[in-house]
Amino acid sequence: MLKLCRQYLHWIQNSVFEGEITEVKLKELLLRARRLMDEDKDSVIIFKSRSESWLDKEVVGNERNSLDNFL
């Protein structure tokens, strides 16, 4: 799953990714993720924002990947 998500988003830390992605690419990512996961045990959680002005990101500690936006 790590390799798959890295193809679409920026890896932040253990199982956390962020970035901008189109709806088409998101659907593609989710389709491919469903093939890898056991939907009875595993999950993918997606946070969406309609506007950059609604984002407020605060990092405490070492930020592994400095990005202004997240999804």
C-alpha positions in Angstrom: 0.0 0.0 0.0 2.9 2.3 0.8 4.3 2.0 -2.8 0.8 2.5 -4.3 0.1 5.7 -2.2 3.5 7.1 -3.0 2.6 7.1 -6.7 -0.2 9.6 -6.0 0.6 11.5 -2.8 3.5 12.6 -0.6 4.4 10.3 2.3 4.3 12.1 5.6 4.7 9.4 8.3 3.5 5.9 9.0 0.5 5.4 6.8 -0.1 9.1 6.4 0.0 10.8 3.0 -0.9 14.3 1.8 -1.2 16.2 -1.4 -3.4 17.5 -4.1 -5.1 14.9 -6.3 -7.8 15.1 -9.0 -11.1 13.2 -8.6 -10.1 10.9 -11.5 -6.7 10.0 -9.9 -8.4 9.6 -6.5 -10.9 7.1 -8.0 -8.0 5.3 -9.6 -6.0 5.2 -6.3 -9.1 3.9 -4.4 -9.8 1.2 -7.0 -6.2 0.0 -6.8 -6.2 0.2 -3.0 -9.3 -2.0 -2.8 -7.5 -4.7 -4.7 -4.7 -4.8 -2.1 -6.7 -4.5 1.1 -9.1 -6.7 3.1 -12.1 -4.3 3.4 -13.3 -6.3 6.5 -10.0 -5.4 8.4 -8.3 -2.5 6.6 -9.4 1.0 5.8 -8.5 4.2 3.9 -9.6 7.5 5.3 -9.7 10.6 3.1 -9.9 14.1 4.2 -11.0 16.6 1.6 -10.9 20.4 1.5 -12.8 22.5 -1.0 -10.5 25.5 -0.5 -7.0 26.2 0.6 -8.3 28.9 2.9 -10.0 26.2 5.0 -6.7 24.4 5.7 -4.8 25.1 8.9 -1.9 22.8 9.5 0.3 22.8 12.6 3.2 20.4 13.0 4.7 19.7 16.4 8.1 18.0 16.2 10.0 16.9 13.0 8.0 17.5 9.8 9.2 14.9 7.4 7.8 16.6 4.3 7.2 20.3 4.2 4.1 21.0 2.2 1.7 23.8 2.4 -1.5 21.8 1.5 -2.8 18.5 2.5 -5.7 16.2 1.4 
